[in-house]
Amino acid sequence: MEVILKQDVENLGFKDDVIVVKNGYGRNYLIPQGYAILATTSAKKVLAEDLKQRAHKEAKMVEAANKTAEALRHVELKIEAKAGAGAKLFGAVTNQDVATELAKLGHQIDKKFIQIAGGSIKVSGKNSAKVRLHRDVVVDFHFEVVPVEA
């Protein structure tokens, strides 16, 4: 079954992608949840016309994402977390914590666009995360988790 995605779906595709999925997945999950529509010939024609009109806007979005990516490369972020002996954290540092600290520095990035290897950090030290600013712009963002005595 061919469907057109109406929004980004993790591990499946980006908005306006035409993808092939199994019939049950498309009919029972993607379409009822509003994530996709059936890819008929008329829907494909409408999509092609929309993509032509959005090409110019898309170029501006990529340019803005590249500027933000360049700014993120120069940001030195230190996240404080309570830690015990041996630099092991009491909790964990997640993508939410990284998004909150970036917001304090003036970079509004949604937590779902920040991916930390392993999902969370449980020891202090230098770490990195992948930040997806646009479908074509992904930045490796480096930061440090600093232990604070409890």
Residue pairs with C-beta under 8 A, 6 or more apart in sequence:
1 20
1 21
1 22
1 23
1 26
1 27
1 38
2 18
2 19
2 20
2 38
2 39
3 18
3 19
3 21
3 26
3 30
3 31
3 36
3 37
3 38
3 39
4 16
4 17
4 18
4 36
4 37
4 38
4 39
4 43
4 44
4 47
5 12
5 13
5 14
5 15
5 16
5 17
5 19
5 30
5 35
5 36
6 15
6 34
6 35
6 36
6 37
7 15
7 34
7 35
8 14
8 15
8 135
9 30
9 35
9 36
12 19
12 21
13 19
14 135
16 47
16 50
16 51
18 39
18 44
18 47
21 30
26 36
26 38
29 35
30 36
31 37
31 38
37 43
61 134
62 134
62 136
62 137
65 133
65 134
65 136
65 137
66 137
68 107
68 133
69 131
69 133
69 137
69 139
71 107
72 102
72 107
72 131
72 139
72 141
73 139
73 141
75 102
75 105
75 107
75 141
76 143
76 144
77 98
77 101
77 102
77 105
77 141
77 143
77 144
78 143
78 144
78 145
78 146
79 93
79 97
79 98
79 101
79 143
79 144
79 145
79 146
80 146
80 147
80 148
81 89
81 90
81 91
81 93
81 97
81 124
81 145
81 146
81 147
81 148
82 89
82 90
82 91
82 147
82 148
82 149
82 150
83 89
83 90
83 124
83 147
83 148
83 149
83 150
84 90
84 150
87 123
87 124
87 125
87 147
88 122
88 123
88 124
89 121
89 122
89 123
89 124
89 145
89 147
90 150
92 120
92 121
92 122
93 116
93 120
93 121
93 122
93 127
93 145
94 111
94 116
94 119
94 120
94 121
95 111
95 112
95 114
95 115
95 116
95 129
96 111
98 111
98 114
98 116
98 129
98 141
98 143
99 109
99 110
99 111
99 114
101 143
102 108
102 109
103 109
109 131
109 133
113 131
113 132
113 133
114 129
114 130
114 131
114 141
115 129
115 130
115 131
115 132
116 127
116 129
117 128
117 129
121 127
121 145
123 145
124 145
124 146
124 147
125 144
125 145
126 142
126 143
126 144
127 142
127 143
127 144
127 145
128 140
128 141
128 142
128 143
129 140
129 141
129 143
130 138
130 139
130 140
130 141
131 138
131 139
131 140
131 141
132 138
133 139
